[in-house]
Amino acid sequence: MSNVIEELFYGNLEPQELTTEITPKLKKKLSELVKKEEELTAMLPEKEKELFANYVLAYNEFPSISDSDSFISGFRLGARFAYDTFIKG
């Protein structure tokens, strides 16, 4: 049995590269989001388009950071379960 921590360390396990299938519900919401962004951008003067584009880029960084924090918290919780199961048990 391979050591998952060692595999992760050596780069043989890259969870960020795992892809998930986009559900129809998520596809629909993404389509709506793109449509609304295009509509809003079309109504804005050039200066405001640039400001809005910069806002969108900055806003998109938030979920990435939040997802990272959630992943770390979940990983730690899983490690605590494993510890309680195999060490404390």
C-alpha positions in Angstrom: 0.0 0.0 0.0 1.4 3.4 -0.9 1.7 6.2 1.5 -0.7 8.9 0.4 1.2 11.7 2.2 4.4 10.6 0.5 2.6 10.5 -2.9 1.2 14.0 -2.3 4.7 15.2 -1.3 6.4 13.9 -4.5 3.7 15.3 -6.7 2.1 12.0 -7.7 -1.2 13.0 -6.2 -2.6 16.3 -7.4 -6.2 16.9 -6.2 -6.5 20.2 -7.9 -6.2 18.5 -11.2 -9.2 16.2 -10.5 -12.1 17.4 -12.7 -15.7 17.1 -11.8 -18.6 16.9 -14.2 -20.6 20.1 -14.4 -24.2 19.3 -13.6 -27.0 20.6 -15.7 -28.1 22.9 -12.9 -24.7 24.4 -12.6 -24.4 24.8 -16.4 -27.7 26.7 -16.4 -26.6 29.0 -13.7 -23.2 29.6 -15.4 -25.0 30.4 -18.6 -27.3 32.9 -16.8 -24.3 34.5 -15.2 -22.5 34.9 -18.5 -25.6 36.4 -20.1 -26.1 38.9 -17.3 -22.4 39.9 -17.4 -22.6 40.5 -21.2 -25.8 42.5 -20.9 -24.3 44.7 -18.1 -21.0 45.2 -20.0 -22.9 46.2 -23.2 -24.6 49.0 -21.2 -21.5 50.5 -19.7 -19.3 53.2 -21.1 -15.7 52.2 -21.8 -14.2 53.5 -18.5 -16.8 51.6 -16.5 -16.3 48.4 -18.6 -12.7 48.4 -17.5 -13.7 49.0 -13.8 -16.3 46.2 -14.0 -13.9 43.8 -15.6 -11.4 44.5 -12.8 -14.1 44.0 -10.2 -15.1 40.6 -11.7 -11.4 39.5 -11.7 -11.0 40.6 -8.0 -14.3 39.0 -7.1 -13.4 35.7 -8.7 -10.3 35.5 -6.4 -12.5 35.3 -3.4 -14.0 31.8 -4.0 -10.6 30.5 -4.8 -9.2 31.6 -1.5 -12.4 30.5 0.3 -12.3 27.1 -1.4 -8.7 26.6 -0.3 -9.5 27.4 3.3 -12.5 25.0 3.2 -10.3 22.3 1.7 -7.7 22.7 4.4 -10.4 22.7 7.1 -12.0 19.5 5.6 -8.6 17.8 5.3 -7.8 18.6 9.0 -11.2 17.3 10.1 -10.6 14.1 8.1 -7.2 13.7 9.7 -8.8 14.0 13.1 -11.3 11.3 12.2 -8.5 9.0 11.1 -6.5 9.8 14.2 -9.5 9.0 16.5 -10.2 5.9 14.5 -6.8 4.4 14.4 -4.8 5.9 17.2 -7.2 6.7 20.0 -9.5 3.8 19.3 
